Amino acid sequence: MRRRLPTRSPRLTAIAALLAAALLAPVPATAQQAAPAAPAEQAKPQPGVKEAGKPAETKPGEARPADGKAAEQKPGDAKPAEAKPTPPKPEMSEALKAVRAKLDAAKADLTQREKDLGRPNLTTVDLARVREGITPVADEIRTIVDRLDQPLESARERLTQLGPKSKDVEESAEVAQERVEREAAVARIDETQRLARSLLVQSEQLVDRISNKRRESFTKGLFERSQGLLTPTLWTKVAADMPRDLRALQSALSDILLLFGRNGTLPNLLLLGIAFGVSVALYFGRRNIAPRFGRRDQTQVDPTRRQRLLGAWRVILLGTVPAVVGSYAVYYALDATDLLPSRLLPVAGAILGGLAFIAFVEALCDGLLSPDKPSWRPAPVSDAAAFRVRRLAVGIATVITVTKSIEALNSGISAALPISIATRGIGALAMVLILAIGLHRFADREEEEEACLGPYVPTRTTTGIGGPARLLGWVAVVVIGVAALVGYVAFAAFLIDQLVWTASLLVLLYLLIQSADTFIGGSLSDDTRLATTLQANTGLRKRSLNQIAVLTTGATRVVLILLVALLALAPWGLDSTDVLTSVRTAFFGFKVGDVTISLSSITFGIGILILGILITRAVQRWLENTYLPATDLDAGLRNSISTVSGYFGFLLALALAFSYLGLSLEKLTIVAGALSVGIGFGLQSIVNNFVSGLLLLWERPIRVGDQVLIGDSEGIVKRISVRSTEIQTFDRSAVIVPNSNLISGVVKNRVRGDRTGRVTITVSVLRNQDPVRAAELIVGCARAHADVLKEPEPRVVFRKIGDPFLEFELIAMISDVSLGLKVQTDLNFAVFKTLSEAGYIPPLGPGSSIVTVQGLDGMQDALGEIASRFVRPTAEPETAAAVERAPAVPEEPEPVRSATPRDLNRRSAGKAG
C-alpha cells in the first residue's frame, strides 16, 4: 500500500529517500540526478517509502491516488523512515598484511613452477631444479598455517563472548561496532588460513606431479629398447659411423694440443707436473703406507675383535684417501690450467674417478678380507675365498672404470648413437663374463676340495659365499647378458651399476654394524674403563649398562640400515628430499580419512602421561614418608589417602594426555557407551577377566616368577595375559587361572615384597640338659649355613617344657624362598649331628621308652644280685659264669639307663611269650 508523504517536509522526505536508495537499492544514474530538483519542482510529490524502509516504485506518468487515511494524519505524526548506517569495518593489521604478502609471494612462486613443469621435454635435471625450491615454500606455508591457529581461536573466543545477535532488542552502537570488528578479525584470519591451506595443497600436488614425471622419465629411459648386439644392422651402422667418430677424436686431440700451445705457460705446466707427481706418489706409496701404518702385526696370532676392526678401518682409509686426493689434485690442475677442453674434462674425471674407485675396492678387500694376514681378518671366510673375492672385485672395478671412461669419451666427442650402444653393450658383456668366471671358479674349487675329502660331508662352505649369494650372482649374469644381447642396453648398464653399488653398500654396512657392536656395545657391556667409570659416577648397575648397550646398538643398526636402504634406492629415482618430506609428514601429522595421526603428538602425549605419573609417584612418596607420618592419622587411613592420591594423579595425567591428543570427553563417552552395550549382551565374564588382567599388569600384585598359593595349587607364575594367568606347579603341571579369580579371590604370594623366605624346624632336647647351651648350638648351625641371612639373625624360640623333653623351634630367614626345602634339610642334618655329638639327643630307641633315673646305682647292683639267684645250680659252668658276669654290665659309665635290667626284661618277655 502506497501512501503520500506530506508536502510540508519535501526536503526531509527527499533526504530519507536518497539514504534508503543509496544503502539498499541504488537507482539508475538518471534518477539520482533528478533527485535534487529545482525549488520549483520540490512541491511535487516524492516517491514514498514503505514500512520496510524500501523506496516505493512508480511508473512514469502514473498518478498517485488520494488516500483518505493519509489526509487524516496529523502533520506531526508523519515521520520519515531513517536507515541506520552500518559501522565501518576496521582495517587489516600490519602483521596480517605481512602474512598476506608472504602468501602472495609463495603463490607466485608455485604458479611459476607449475608453468615450468608444463613445458615439454623436461630432463631429470630440470625436474630436480623445479623440485628443489618447493620444500622451503611448503615449510613456510605450513608454519603460517600453524601460527594462525592460536590467533583464530582467540578471535573466535572474543566473538563468542558477545553472544548471538538479538533480534528483538537493538544493540548499542558500541556493541555493534565491537561485533563488526571482531567478526571482521575472525573472517580475515580465517580467510588467510584457508588461503595458506590451499597453497599448501597446491605445493603437495606439484610435488606429486614432479615425482610422477621423474618416475615416467626414469622408466622410459630404463626400458627403452635399442638395437641388440646380435643385430647386424647395429654393426653396419657402427662401421659406417666409425670414420666420422675417428675424425672427431682427431679434432679433440688437436684441441688439446692447441690449448697446450696457448695455455702451456711455465706456471701451468709446473702446477700440472706437481699434481701428477703428487698423484703418482700417493698411488704407489699407499701400497707401502697402508701395511706399515695399519698396525697389523703378522706375528700376532689371535688379536681381539676390536684390534681386527681397527686394523681394517686403518687399511681402508690409508688405501682410499691417498688415491682420492691424488685423483682430485690432477683433476683440479687440469681444470685450473685450461689445458684440456671443457668437453673432455668429464673424460679425465671418469678416468681419475675410476682409478680412485679401483683403489677403494682394493683397500676394502684388503681391510675386510686380509688375504695375506688371516689372523687379522674380520670377515668369517677362508683363505682361498678371500683371494678369489679380492681378484673378482678388483676385476669388476677395472671393467667398470674402462667402460665408464669410454662412455665419457663418446659423450665428449659426440659419438654416434650406435657406437655408444655398442660400447655399453660390450662393457656389460665383459662384466657378465668376469662375474660368470668368478662364480664358476668358486664352484669348481669347492668340488675339488670335496673330492679330495672323499664322500660328501655337509660341512661349511670353503668359498665363503653361500648358496643364495651364488644363485643371485647367476641370475644377474643371465639377466644382464640377455638384456644386452636383445637391445635393452640401458637396463643392463643400470643393473650393473646397481649391483656394484649395492654390493659396496652391503659390505660397508656389515663393517659398520660390526664396528658399532664392538665399539659401542662392547664398551658398555664389557668390563672396560668406560663401563667402570659410568658405574662409579652414575650409580648404574652392570645389568642396566648391558641394557643400554643393547638398545644403543639396536638403534644404531636401524639408522645404518635405513641409511643404506636410502642410498641403495637413490639410483632408482628416489630423492632424499621426498624421503625427508614423507618422514616429516608422518611425524608431524598425516590424515587417514577424517582422522589426523601425528607421531609427534602421540610422542608428546605419552611424555605428558609419563611426566604426570612421575610427579604423582613423587607426591605419593612425600605423603607416605614425610607428611602423613607427622599427622595423627592411623596407618589404614594414611594408606587410603596415599592410594587415592595416586589414582587421582594418574587420572589427571591421563586426562591431560588425552586433551593434548585432541580426544574430548564426548568421544570417550561414545566409546564407553558402545562398550557398555557389548558388555550388556553377554561379555561380562570376558570383560571381567580382561579388566582384571589389566589390573594385574598395572598394579602387579602378582608378577612373573612369583611363588603363589591359590587354593590347593602352589607354584611359580609363568605368564600373565589379559585373560588368564599360567602357574606351573612343582610337579611340572600347568594351571590356568582366570584373572578374575586372582583379583576377587584370596592369593598367597610368598615373594610379594622380596624373595626372602622363612624356615622353621622343631628340635627336642632332653630335659636334663642346659637349654641355653642347646639354643646356642642350634643357632650356631643356622648361622653357619650360607643361604641363611645374617640380618635378621636366626633365633630360637623355647616353645615347651615337656616331660621328658624341652621343645625348641629354630626360625631362620633365607635369601630365596625357593631354597626353603633345601635349607630345611641341611639344618636338620646339621642340628642332629651337633646335638648328638654334644649328648643332647640320646642314641637309644624311640623317645617314649627312655626314662632318666639318677642316684640308683646301689639299687641297680642289688637287682643284679637278685637276678643272679635265679640261675639253676645244674647249669653248665660256662653258663653260670656268664650269669655271674651279667651284673657287671651296668657298671659301665653310661649317663642314661633303663630302671629295669636287660636280662630281667628278656625273661619277662619270655614268660609272656
ZAMARGU-4260 file (C-alpha; in steps of 0.2 Angstrom, whole numbers, plus 5000, padded with zeros to 4 digits):
<rodrens>
0) 5000/5000/5000 | 5007/5016/4995 | 5005/5032/5005 | 5008/5050/5001 | 5020/5059/5012
5) 5015/5077/5017 | 5021/5091/5006 | 5026/5101/5021 | 5043/5092/5023 | 5048/5089/5005
10) 5067/5091/5009 | 5067/5079/5023 | 5057/5066/5013 | 5070/5068/4999 | 5085/5065/5010
15) 5077/5049/5018 | 5073/5043/5001 | 5091/5046/4995 | 5098/5037/5010 | 5087/5022/5008
20) 5091/5021/4989 | 5110/5023/4992 | 5111/5009/5006 | 5098/4996/5000 | 5093/4998/4981
25) 5103/5010/4971 | 5093/5018/4957 | 5100/5022/4940 | 5110/5037/4937 | 5097/5047/4929
30) 5086/5045/4944 | 5100/5050/4955 | 5102/5066/4945 | 5084/5070/4946 | 5083/5069/4965
35) 5090/5086/4969 | 5077/5095/4959 | 5075/5114/4957 | 5065/5123/4970 | 5050/5125/4959
40) 5049/5106/4957 | 5051/5102/4976 | 5032/5104/4979 | 5029/5089/4968 | 5026/5073/4977
45) 5041/5062/4980 | 5042/5043/4980 | 5035/5036/4996 | 5044/5024/5007 | 5037/5008/5013
50) 5036/5002/5031 | 5051/4990/5027 | 5062/5005/5023 | 5062/5001/5004 | 5058/5015/4992
55) 5041/5013/4983 | 5042/5011/4964 | 5031/5021/4952 | 5029/5020/4934 | 5032/5036/4924
60) 5017/5046/4922 | 5007/5036/4935 | 4996/5047/4946 | 4996/5044/4964 | 4978/5040/4971
65) 4972/5050/4985 | 4972/5041/5002 | 4960/5046/5015 | 4970/5039/5029 | 4984/5050/5024
70) 4973/5065/5024 | 4968/5061/5042 | 4986/5060/5049 | 4992/5074/5059 | 5006/5084/5052
75) 5017/5080/5067 | 5014/5061/5066 | 5021/5059/5049 | 5040/5054/5052 | 5051/5048/5038
80) 5059/5030/5039 | 5078/5033/5044 | 5091/5019/5039 | 5104/5016/5052 | 5121/5017/5045
85) 5132/5001/5046 | 5148/5003/5057 | 5164/5004/5046 | 5175/4988/5046 | 5192/4990/5054
90) 5207/4990/5043 | 5219/4974/5042 | 5233/4974/5054 | 5251/4976/5049 | 5255/4958/5054
95) 5241/4951/5044 | 5247/4961/5029 | 5264/4954/5031 | 5257/4937/5031 | 5246/4940/5015
100) 5262/4947/5007 | 5271/4931/5010 | 5257/4920/5004 | 5256/4931/4988 | 5275/4928/4985
105) 5273/4909/4988 | 5258/4909/4976 | 5268/4917/4963 | 5282/4905/4965 | 5271/4890/4964
110) 5262/4897/4949 | 5279/4900/4940 | 5285/4882/4945 | 5268/4875/4938 | 5272/4884/4921
115) 5289/4877/4921 | 5283/4860/4924 | 5271/4862/4910 | 5285/4864/4897 | 5288/4849/4886
120) 5304/4838/4885 | 5309/4841/4903 | 5325/4832/4908 | 5329/4825/4925 | 5340/4840/4929
125) 5325/4852/4925 | 5314/4842/4936 | 5326/4842/4950 | 5328/4861/4949 | 5309/4863/4949
130) 5308/4852/4964 | 5322/4860/4974 | 5313/4876/4979 | 5296/4868/4983 | 5301/4862/5000
135) 5306/4878/5008 | 5290/4886/5001 | 5279/4872/5008 | 5288/4874/5025 | 5285/4892/5026
140) 5266/4890/5022 | 5265/4876/5035 | 5272/4887/5048 | 5260/4901/5043 | 5245/4889/5045
145) 5251/4883/5062 | 5254/4901/5068 | 5237/4906/5063 | 5228/4893/5074 | 5231/4902/5090
150) 5225/4920/5084 | 5210/4912/5075 | 5205/4903/5091 | 5207/4919/5101 | 5197/4929/5089
155) 5183/4917/5089 | 5183/4916/5108 | 5182/4935/5109 | 5167/4935/5097 | 5159/4921/5107
160) 5159/4932/5122 | 5147/4944/5114 | 5134/4931/5112 | 5122/4929/5097 | 5114/4945/5090
165) 5097/4949/5097 | 5083/4950/5085 | 5071/4959/5097 | 5082/4971/5106 | 5093/4983/5096
170) 5111/4983/5101 | 5120/4999/5106 | 5132/5007/5094 | 5147/5002/5105 | 5142/4984/5105
175) 5138/4984/5086 | 5155/4992/5082 | 5164/4979/5093 | 5154/4965/5085 | 5159/4971/5067
180) 5177/4972/5072 | 5178/4955/5080 | 5168/4947/5065 | 5180/4956/5053 | 5195/4949/5063
185) 5189/4932/5063 | 5184/4932/5044 | 5201/4939/5039 | 5211/4927/5049 | 5201/4913/5043
190) 5202/4918/5025 | 5221/4920/5027 | 5222/4902/5034 | 5211/4895/5021 | 5222/4903/5008
195) 5238/4896/5016 | 5230/4879/5016 | 5225/4880/4998 | 5243/4885/4994 | 5250/4870/5004
200) 5239/4858/4994 | 5245/4866/4978 | 5263/4863/4983 | 5259/4845/4988 | 5251/4842/4971
205) 5265/4850/4962 | 5277/4838/4971 | 5267/4823/4966 | 5267/4829/4948 | 5286/4831/4948
210) 5288/4813/4956 | 5277/4806/4943 | 5286/4814/4929 | 5303/4808/4936 | 5297/4791/4938
215) 5290/4791/4920 | 5306/4798/4913 | 5316/4785/4923 | 5306/4771/4917 | 5306/4777/4899
220) 5324/4778/4899 | 5327/4762/4908 | 5316/4751/4897 | 5319/4760/4881 | 5324/4746/4868
225) 5338/4749/4855 | 5346/4738/4843 | 5354/4722/4851 | 5372/4717/4850 | 5366/4702/4839
230) 5358/4713/4826 | 5368/4715/4810 | 5361/4732/4807 | 5369/4739/4823 | 5387/4734/4817
235) 5384/4740/4800 | 5379/4757/4807 | 5395/4756/4818 | 5406/4753/4804 | 5398/4767/4794
240) 5399/4780/4808 | 5417/4775/4813 | 5426/4787/4801 | 5417/4802/4807 | 5420/4797/4825
245) 5438/4795/4822 | 5439/4812/4814 | 5430/4819/4829 | 5443/4811/4840 | 5457/4818/4830
250) 5449/4835/4832 | 5448/4833/4851 | 5467/4829/4851 | 5471/4844/4840 | 5461/4855/4853
255) 5471/4848/4867 | 5487/4852/4858 | 5481/4869/4853 | 5477/4873/4872 | 5494/4866/4877
260) 5502/4878/4865 | 5491/4893/4870 | 5490/4890/4889 | 5506/4880/4892 | 5515/4893/4902
265) 5528/4888/4914 | 5517/4890/4930 | 5503/4880/4922 | 5515/4866/4917 | 5523/4867/4934
270) 5506/4865/4943 | 5501/4851/4932 | 5518/4842/4934 | 5517/4844/4953 | 5499/4837/4953
275) 5504/4822/4943 | 5519/4819/4954 | 5509/4820/4970 | 5496/4809/4962 | 5509/4796/4957
280) 5517/4796/4974 | 5501/4794/4983 | 5495/4780/4972 | 5511/4770/4973 | 5515/4775/4990
285) 5499/4769/4998 | 5504/4751/4995 | 5518/4754/5007 | 5509/4766/5019 | 5494/4755/5022
290) 5503/4740/5028 | 5515/4750/5038 | 5503/4761/5047 | 5489/4748/5048 | 5497/4741/5063
295) 5493/4723/5059 | 5507/4713/5065 | 5508/4696/5056 | 5516/4688/5071 | 5501/4691/5082
300) 5491/4675/5082 | 5475/4679/5090 | 5471/4698/5090 | 5455/4704/5098 | 5440/4709/5088
305) 5442/4727/5092 | 5460/4726/5086 | 5455/4717/5070 | 5441/4730/5066 | 5453/4745/5070
310) 5466/4737/5058 | 5453/4735/5045 | 5447/4753/5046 | 5465/4759/5045 | 5469/4749/5030
315) 5453/4755/5021 | 5457/4773/5025 | 5475/4773/5021 | 5472/4764/5005 | 5457/4775/4999
320) 5461/4793/5005 | 5478/4795/4996 | 5470/4789/4979 | 5456/4801/4981 | 5467/4815/4985
325) 5479/4811/4970 | 5464/4810/4958 | 5457/4826/4964 | 5474/4835/4963 | 5476/4830/4944
330) 5458/4835/4940 | 5460/4852/4949 | 5476/4855/4940 | 5468/4851/4923 | 5453/4862/4927
335) 5463/4877/4933 | 5476/4877/4919 | 5463/4876/4905 | 5475/4863/4896 | 5460/4852/4892
340) 5445/4857/4883 | 5429/4858/4893 | 5420/4844/4884 | 5434/4832/4888 | 5435/4836/4906
345) 5422/4823/4910 | 5433/4810/4902 | 5448/4815/4913 | 5435/4814/4928 | 5429/4797/4923
350) 5447/4790/4922 | 5453/4798/4938 | 5437/4793/4947 | 5439/4776/4941 | 5456/4774/4947
355) 5451/4780/4964 | 5436/4768/4964 | 5448/4753/4960 | 5459/4759/4974 | 5444/4759/4986
360) 5439/4742/4981 | 5456/4735/4983 | 5458/4743/5000 | 5441/4737/5006 | 5445/4719/5001
365) 5462/4721/5010 | 5454/4728/5026 | 5439/4716/5027 | 5446/4700/5019 | 5465/4702/5023
370) 5471/4689/5012 | 5489/4690/5017 | 5486/4690/5036 | 5472/4678/5041 | 5473/4681/5059
375) 5468/4700/5056 | 5453/4695/5045 | 5436/4702/5052 | 5425/4693/5040 | 5422/4674/5043
380) 5429/4667/5026 | 5443/4655/5022 | 5460/4660/5014 | 5455/4653/4997 | 5439/4663/4997
385) 5447/4679/5002 | 5459/4678/4987 | 5446/4674/4975 | 5434/4688/4981 | 5448/4700/4980
390) 5453/4696/4962 | 5434/4696/4957 | 5431/4713/4965 | 5446/4721/4958 | 5442/4714/4940
395) 5424/4720/4940 | 5430/4738/4946 | 5443/4738/4932 | 5430/4734/4919 | 5418/4747/4925
400) 5431/4760/4925 | 5436/4756/4907 | 5418/4756/4902 | 5414/4772/4910 | 5429/4781/4903
405) 5425/4775/4885 | 5407/4781/4888 | 5413/4798/4894 | 5424/4799/4878 | 5410/4795/4867
410) 5400/4809/4875 | 5414/4821/4874 | 5417/4819/4855 | 5398/4817/4852 | 5400/4800/4845
415) 5386/4792/4835 | 5372/4783/4845 | 5376/4765/4838 | 5394/4767/4844 | 5388/4772/4861
420) 5376/4757/4861 | 5390/4745/4856 | 5402/4752/4869 | 5389/4750/4883 | 5384/4733/4877
425) 5402/4726/4876 | 5405/4733/4893 | 5390/4724/4900 | 5395/4708/4892 | 5413/4709/4899
430) 5406/4712/4916 | 5395/4697/4914 | 5410/4686/4908 | 5421/4691/4923 | 5406/4688/4935
435) 5402/4671/4927 | 5421/4665/4928 | 5422/4670/4946 | 5406/4661/4951 | 5412/4646/4941
440) 5429/4645/4949 | 5420/4646/4966 | 5410/4631/4962 | 5425/4621/4954 | 5436/4624/4969
445) 5423/4618/4981 | 5420/4602/4971 | 5439/4599/4970 | 5440/4601/4989 | 5426/4589/4992
450) 5433/4576/4980 | 5449/4576/4990 | 5440/4573/5006 | 5431/4558/4999 | 5412/4556/5001
455) 5402/4571/5003 | 5400/4578/5020 | 5389/4593/5023 | 5401/4605/5031 | 5403/4624/5030
460) 5407/4630/5013 | 5425/4633/5008 | 5421/4648/4997 | 5414/4659/5010 | 5399/4663/4998
465) 5383/4655/5002 | 5371/4646/4990 | 5359/4661/4989 | 5373/4673/4985 | 5379/4662/4971
470) 5361/4660/4965 | 5359/4678/4965 | 5375/4681/4955 | 5370/4668/4942 | 5353/4677/4940
475) 5362/4693/4937 | 5373/4685/4924 | 5358/4679/4914 | 5348/4694/4916 | 5362/4707/4911
480) 5368/4696/4897 | 5351/4693/4889 | 5346/4712/4891 | 5362/4717/4882 | 5360/4705/4868
485) 5342/4709/4864 | 5344/4728/4865 | 5340/4733/4882 | 5357/4740/4884 | 5352/4754/4896
490) 5343/4742/4908 | 5359/4731/4908 | 5370/4745/4912 | 5359/4751/4926 | 5358/4733/4933
495) 5377/4733/4933 | 5379/4749/4942 | 5365/4745/4954 | 5374/4728/4958 | 5391/4735/4961
500) 5383/4750/4971 | 5373/4738/4982 | 5387/4726/4985 | 5398/4740/4991 | 5385/4747/5002
505) 5381/4730/5010 | 5400/4727/5013 | 5401/4744/5022 | 5385/4740/5031 | 5392/4724/5038
510) 5408/4733/5043 | 5399/4747/5051 | 5387/4736/5061 | 5402/4725/5067 | 5411/4741/5072
515) 5395/4748/5081 | 5393/4731/5091 | 5411/4731/5096 | 5415/4749/5100 | 5398/4754/5107
520) 5390/4738/5114 | 5407/4731/5119 | 5412/4747/5128 | 5396/4747/5138 | 5394/4729/5142
525) 5411/4723/5145 | 5422/4727/5160 | 5430/4742/5151 | 5436/4758/5158 | 5421/4767/5151
530) 5409/4755/5159 | 5418/4756/5176 | 5418/4775/5175 | 5399/4775/5171 | 5395/4763/5185
535) 5406/4773/5198 | 5399/4790/5193 | 5381/4787/5188 | 5377/4773/5200 | 5371/4762/5186
540) 5371/4743/5188 | 5380/4732/5176 | 5364/4725/5170 | 5357/4742/5166 | 5373/4746/5156
545) 5370/4730/5147 | 5353/4735/5143 | 5358/4752/5137 | 5372/4744/5126 | 5359/4733/5118
550) 5347/4747/5115 | 5361/4758/5108 | 5367/4745/5096 | 5350/4741/5091 | 5346/4760/5087
555) 5362/4761/5078 | 5358/4746/5067 | 5341/4753/5062 | 5349/4770/5057 | 5363/4762/5047
560) 5351/4750/5038 | 5339/4765/5034 | 5353/4775/5028 | 5360/4761/5017 | 5342/4757/5010
565) 5340/4776/5006 | 5357/4776/4997 | 5353/4759/4988 | 5336/4766/4981 | 5344/4783/4976
570) 5348/4777/4958 | 5330/4771/4956 | 5324/4789/4956 | 5321/4791/4974 | 5325/4808/4980
575) 5331/4811/4998 | 5320/4827/4999 | 5305/4816/4996 | 5310/4804/5009 | 5313/4818/5022
580) 5297/4826/5017 | 5287/4809/5020 | 5296/4806/5037 | 5292/4824/5042 | 5274/4822/5037
585) 5272/4806/5046 | 5280/4813/5062 | 5270/4830/5062 | 5254/4823/5056 | 5245/4814/5041
590) 5227/4810/5038 | 5218/4794/5036 | 5201/4799/5031 | 5195/4812/5043 | 5207/4807/5057
595) 5224/4816/5058 | 5238/4805/5065 | 5253/4814/5072 | 5268/4804/5078 | 5274/4819/5087
600) 5258/4822/5096 | 5257/4804/5101 | 5275/4805/5107 | 5272/4821/5117 | 5256/4814/5124
605) 5265/4799/5131 | 5278/4811/5138 | 5265/4821/5147 | 5257/4804/5154 | 5274/4798/5160
610) 5279/4815/5167 | 5262/4815/5176 | 5265/4798/5183 | 5282/4803/5189 | 5275/4818/5198
615) 5261/4808/5206 | 5274/4795/5212 | 5284/4809/5219 | 5269/4816/5228 | 5264/4799/5235
620) 5282/4796/5242 | 5281/4813/5250 | 5264/4809/5258 | 5270/4792/5264 | 5287/4797/5270
625) 5285/4815/5276 | 5268/4822/5278 | 5257/4808/5283 | 5268/4801/5297 | 5268/4818/5305
630) 5249/4818/5307 | 5239/4808/5320 | 5230/4798/5307 | 5231/4779/5308 | 5240/4768/5296
635) 5225/4762/5287 | 5219/4780/5283 | 5236/4785/5278 | 5237/4771/5266 | 5220/4776/5259
640) 5225/4794/5256 | 5241/4789/5248 | 5232/4776/5236 | 5218/4789/5232 | 5231/4802/5228
645) 5240/4790/5216 | 5224/4786/5207 | 5219/4804/5206 | 5236/4809/5199 | 5236/4795/5186
650) 5218/4800/5180 | 5224/4819/5179 | 5239/4814/5169 | 5228/4803/5158 | 5216/4817/5155
655) 5230/4830/5151 | 5237/4817/5138 | 5220/4814/5130 | 5217/4833/5129 | 5234/4836/5121
660) 5229/4822/5108 | 5213/4831/5105 | 5202/4817/5112 | 5187/4826/5121 | 5176/4818/5134
665) 5162/4817/5122 | 5172/4805/5111 | 5177/4795/5126 | 5159/4794/5131 | 5153/4787/5114
670) 5166/4774/5115 | 5161/4769/5133 | 5143/4768/5128 | 5147/4756/5114 | 5157/4745/5126
675) 5143/4745/5138 | 5131/4739/5125 | 5143/4725/5121 | 5146/4721/5139 | 5127/4720/5142
680) 5125/4707/5128 | 5135/4694/5137 | 5153/4699/5138 | 5153/4701/5157 | 5165/4687/5160
685) 5177/4691/5146 | 5177/4709/5151 | 5179/4705/5169 | 5194/4694/5165 | 5201/4707/5153
690) 5200/4721/5166 | 5207/4710/5180 | 5221/4706/5168 | 5224/4725/5166 | 5224/4727/5184
695) 5236/4713/5187 | 5248/4720/5174 | 5246/4738/5181 | 5246/4735/5200 | 5257/4720/5199
700) 5252/4711/5215 | 5257/4695/5206 | 5272/4695/5194 | 5280/4683/5183 | 5292/4672/5193
705) 5282/4674/5210 | 5278/4659/5220 | 5260/4659/5224 | 5247/4648/5233 | 5229/4648/5225
710) 5218/4636/5234 | 5226/4619/5233 | 5238/4624/5219 | 5255/4631/5223 | 5268/4635/5210
715) 5278/4648/5200 | 5269/4661/5189 | 5275/4659/5171 | 5264/4670/5161 | 5251/4684/5164
720) 5240/4689/5150 | 5225/4700/5149 | 5213/4685/5151 | 5222/4672/5161 | 5237/4668/5171
725) 5248/4652/5169 | 5255/4644/5185 | 5267/4630/5184 | 5266/4619/5200 | 5281/4609/5207
730) 5276/4593/5198 | 5278/4602/5182 | 5260/4604/5178 | 5252/4620/5171 | 5237/4628/5180
735) 5227/4641/5170 | 5218/4653/5182 | 5206/4666/5176 | 5212/4684/5181 | 5195/4687/5189
740) 5199/4674/5202 | 5216/4682/5206 | 5208/4699/5209 | 5192/4693/5219 | 5200/4678/5227
745) 5212/4675/5241 | 5230/4673/5234 | 5246/4670/5245 | 5261/4677/5237 | 5277/4671/5245
750) 5288/4684/5236 | 5277/4699/5235 | 5289/4711/5243 | 5305/4702/5240 | 5311/4684/5238
755) 5317/4681/5256 | 5308/4667/5265 | 5307/4659/5282 | 5312/4641/5288 | 5307/4634/5304
760) 5312/4617/5312 | 5307/4609/5328 | 5320/4602/5340 | 5318/4591/5356 | 5331/4591/5369
765) 5332/4580/5384 | 5326/4589/5400 | 5341/4586/5410 | 5352/4597/5398 | 5355/4615/5398
770) 5343/4624/5387 | 5353/4640/5385 | 5368/4629/5378 | 5356/4619/5367 | 5349/4635/5360
775) 5366/4642/5356 | 5371/4625/5347 | 5355/4626/5337 | 5358/4645/5332 | 5376/4641/5328
780) 5370/4628/5315 | 5359/4641/5307 | 5372/4654/5306 | 5385/4643/5298 | 5373/4640/5283
785) 5377/4650/5268 | 5359/4653/5262 | 5353/4659/5279 | 5353/4678/5280 | 5364/4687/5293
790) 5351/4701/5295 | 5338/4697/5303 | 5348/4684/5313 | 5342/4667/5316 | 5334/4664/5333
795) 5327/4650/5344 | 5310/4650/5352 | 5308/4640/5368 | 5291/4633/5364 | 5288/4620/5378
800) 5294/4612/5394 | 5289/4594/5392 | 5292/4578/5400 | 5305/4571/5396 | 5309/4584/5383
805) 5312/4603/5380 | 5305/4608/5364 | 5314/4622/5354 | 5309/4630/5337 | 5323/4637/5325
810) 5317/4652/5314 | 5329/4657/5300 | 5327/4669/5286 | 5334/4663/5269 | 5339/4673/5253
815) 5327/4665/5241 | 5311/4656/5246 | 5314/4643/5233 | 5328/4636/5243 | 5317/4633/5258
820) 5316/4614/5257 | 5335/4613/5254 | 5339/4624/5268 | 5327/4615/5280 | 5335/4598/5276
825) 5353/4605/5278 | 5348/4612/5295 | 5340/4596/5301 | 5356/4587/5297 | 5367/4600/5305
830) 5357/4601/5321 | 5355/4582/5323 | 5374/4580/5321 | 5378/4594/5333 | 5366/4589/5347
835) 5371/4571/5345 | 5389/4575/5347 | 5386/4585/5362 | 5375/4572/5370 | 5359/4582/5370
840) 5350/4568/5359 | 5351/4550/5366 | 5357/4537/5354 | 5344/4525/5360 | 5327/4520/5353
845) 5311/4529/5352 | 5309/4543/5365 | 5294/4536/5373 | 5305/4521/5380 | 5318/4532/5388
850) 5317/4535/5407 | 5331/4545/5415 | 5334/4540/5433 | 5349/4546/5444 | 5356/4541/5461
855) 5350/4522/5460 | 5367/4514/5457 | 5365/4504/5473 | 5348/4498/5469 | 5354/4493/5452
860) 5368/4482/5459 | 5355/4474/5471 | 5344/4470/5457 | 5358/4462/5448 | 5362/4451/5463
865) 5344/4446/5464 | 5344/4441/5446 | 5359/4430/5448 | 5350/4420/5461 | 5338/4413/5448
870) 5351/4404/5439 | 5349/4384/5441 | 5363/4375/5450 | 5364/4361/5437 | 5368/4374/5424
875) 5385/4372/5415 | 5400/4381/5422 | 5401/4392/5407 | 5383/4397/5409 | 5385/4400/5427
880) 5400/4410/5424 | 5390/4420/5411 | 5377/4424/5423 | 5389/4429/5437 | 5396/4441/5424
885) 5379/4448/5420 | 5378/4461/5435 | 5395/4468/5429 | 5387/4475/5413 | 5378/4490/5422
890) 5394/4496/5430 | 5399/4504/5413 | 5398/4523/5415 | 5383/4527/5405 | 5373/4543/5408
895) 5356/4536/5403 | 5350/4518/5408 | 5333/4510/5410 | 5327/4506/5428 | 5324/4488/5423
900) 5339/4476/5419 | 5340/4469/5402 | 5341/4451/5407 | 5326/4453/5418 | 5317/4461/5403
905) 5321/4447/5392 | 5315/4434/5405 | 5299/4443/5407 | 5296/4444/5389 | 5300/4426/5388
910) 5287/4421/5401 | 5274/4432/5392 | 5278/4423/5376
</rodrens>
